Amino acid sequence: MLDAIWRYRHFILASISGELKGRYVRSRLGLLWTILQPLSQALIFALILSEVLGARLAGVDNKAAYAIYLMSGLAAWGLFSEIVNRCLTIFIEYSGPLKKIAFPRICLPIIVWGGAIITHVLLLFAVAFVFLFFGHYPGVAWIVIPLGILLISMFAFGLGLILGIFNVFSRDVGQVLSIVMQIWFWLTPIVYPLEIVPAQLRWFVDLNPMVALVGIYQNALLYNRWPDPASLIVPVAAAVFLFALAFFIFRRASTEIVDAL
């Protein structure tokens, strides 16, 4: 499969470009919408929670600290949710080409992965630009963000590809995932700080790989802190395991996907 991905790399790159352009066809702002939509959501959350409800982060004097914390967490979660949700339906969306054109099926989730990372990087540049207006400048720890992108995208790709395969054979998977993702979002400290979670529930929170992965962004972008290596053991293990398992399951099920469609 890796050899097929390399041989079809030009097809993958062209498809990523075509998908990004086609997503906003006849739109004057084009790719800017991929930046404006999550930014507006984050700013609305920040305005309501920090200004109206008076939400503050302990130990941080910057008035915009909560907005920065929120935008950092939403950026990380946005990358995760986009890859998972797109991989979930990618085989169904491209059922026509899969039946008519001969190309490695593994190219489809790779196209999703590449497109999500491109839009995510553009969003991070926009977020960093907004931070400048808040008087919050880049720190040395920001260089750890590519590690966060790698781990989150690997985890999301593995999970999304597995669920995408199952979704071909049972559409109930997609319905269940939409509910699970909403619950998962609120179980991850994005809107609220991790410190307010009761001590008796911390063990449950620690089982969530997205806590540490989102924390990479929050610690680096807001606090200019490096991630704790011990906290990344579970997320790294989960990302590598799901990534490898996804390729294993895909190899076994790829011949039946087209028939099921």
N, C-alpha and C positions, 0 to 999 in steps of 0.2 A: 504493500500500500504506500509506503514511503517513496518507493521508486516511481509509482504512478503519480503521486503528488508532484514529484520533481519534474517528470516528463510533461505534465500538464500545467506547469507553473504559469505559462503565458496565458492559458485559458482561465486559470484561477484569477490572475491579476486583472485580466480584461473583464471578467465577470464581476469582480469586486467593484471596479470602476463603473461598469454598466448598472449594477444594482444601486450604487450610491446616487448616480445621476437619475435613474428611473424612479427612485423613491420620491424625488421632488421635481418631477417633470412639470413644466409650465409654471414653476414657482420662481419668482424673482430672487428670493433670498437663498434658495437652494439648500446647501449643506448648513447654512447658518441656523436653520430651524432645529437641527440636531443639537445645537449649542443653546439656542434661546429657550427652548422648551424646558429642559432640566434646570437651567439657570433661573427661569421665572418661577418654577416650582420651589426651588430652594429659597429664593428671596421672599416668596410669599410665606413659607413656613417660618423663616427667620423673622420677618416683620411681625407676624402674629404672635409667635412664641416669645421672642425677645423683647419687643417693644410693647405689645399689648398685655401679654401675660407676665412679663418681667422675668423670663427665663435667663439665668446666668450660669456661667461655669465657674466653679470654685477654683481659686488660685490663679485666675487670669484677669488682669485689669482692663484689657482691651474691650471696649464696648461692643466691638464687632466679633468677639471671640465665638459667641454661639453661632452666628451666621457662618463663620469660617468652618466651625466644627460640623455644622449641618451640611454645608456644600461639599465638604470633603467626604463625609459619609455617603451622601447621595450619589456622588460621582463614582465611588467604589461600587455601591449597590447597582447603579445604572449599568455598569459594564457587566456585572454578573447576571442581572435579570435579562438584559438584551440578548446575550449569548444563549442563555438557557431557553428563553421563549422562542427565539428564532430557530434554534436547532430542533426544538420540539415539533415544529410544523414544516421544516424545510423540505422533507421528502414528499409531503402531501402537496405543498405549493408547486413543486417541480415534477409532479407526477407525469405531466405530458412529455417534457423532454426526456425523462427517465425511460419512457416507453419507446421513444422514437429515435433518440440519439445515443450512440455508443460512446460513453466516457466513464471514467472511474467514479463510482457513486460517492466515494469519500471526498471528492472535490467539493460537494455541496456544503457540508458543515465547515470545511476549511474556508470557503468563501464567506460564510457567516462570521467566522472567527476573525478573519482579516478585516472585514468591513466594520465590525464592532470595535476593534482596536483603533482603527483610523479615526472614527468618530469620537472615540473616547479621548484620544490624544488631543484632538481639536478642542474638546470640552475642557480638558485640563489647562490648555493655554488660555482659554477664556476665563476659567476660574482664577488662574494666577493673575490675570489682568484685573479682575474684580477685586482681588485681595489688595492690589496696589492702591485702589481707591480707599480701602479701609486702613491704609497705612501699615499693612502687614507685608513684609518683604520676604523673599525666598531665603531659606536657611540651608546649611550644609546637608541636613537630613533629608532634604527633598530628593536627593539622588537615589534614595531607596524606593521611590515610587515605581520605577520599572520592575523591581522585584514584586511589588504588589500587583502590577498589571499582569505579570507572568503567572503568578500563583492563582489570582482570581480567574483569569481567562482559562487556565488549565482545568481548574476545578469546575467552572461553568461549562466548558466544552465537554468534559467527560460526562458530567451529569446530564447535560442537554442532549448529547448524542445518544446516550442510553435511553432516555425518556422518549426521544424522537423515534427511535426504532420501535419501542413498545407502542407508541402512539399510532404507528402505521397499522398495527394489528388490533388495537383497541383504542377508540377515540376517547374513552373515559379517562385515559391518562391525562389528556390536556385539560379536561374539566377539573380534575382533582388538583392538578398542579396550580391552576389559577388561584385556588383557595389556599393551598400550602404556601405559595409565594407571599400572599398577603400576611399570613400568620408569621412566616419566617422574617419578613421585613420588621415587624414590630417586636420580634424576639431578638433582634439585632440592635445594639445601641447606636442608633443613627440619629433619631430625634431626641433621645435622652442620653445622658452620660452613663457610662458603665458603673460609676461609683454609687448611683442611687439604687442599684439592684440589691435587694436584701441578701445578707450573707448566706442564709440558708438555701438560696436559689442560685448562688454563684456556680456551684458544681454543674447545674443544668445548663447555664449560659456558657460555661467553658467547653461543653460538648458541641457547641455550634461553631463550625470552622469559620463562618463569616465574621464572627466577633473579632478574631485576631486579624483577619484579612482586611476588614474595614478599618481596624485599629492602625494598620500600617499607614493608611492615608491620614487619619486623624492625628496621629502622633507626629508624623512628619510635617504635614502642612500647617498644623496649628501650633503644636508645642515644640517643633524642631527637635524631636526625639527619635532615636533609633528604636526599631522594634526589639522586644525582648526575644532572644532566640528560643528560649524554652516555650514561649507561647505559640511559636510557629511549628512546633513538632507535629501536632495533630492536623493543622491545615495542610502542611506540606505532604504528610502521609496520605491524607484524604485526596488531595489533588493528584498525586502521582498514581494512587490506586485507581481512582475513577478514570483517569486519562488512559491508563493501560487497559482497564476492564472495558472501556468503551470501544477501543480498537479490536479487542478480542471478540466482543459480542457482535460488532459490526461485521467482522470477517465471517462469522458463522451465519449471520442473518441476511447478508447483502444479496444473496441469490434469491431470497424469498420476498424481499421488499417490493420489487416490481410486480410480482404476482399478486401480492396482497393489495397493491394499489389499484 
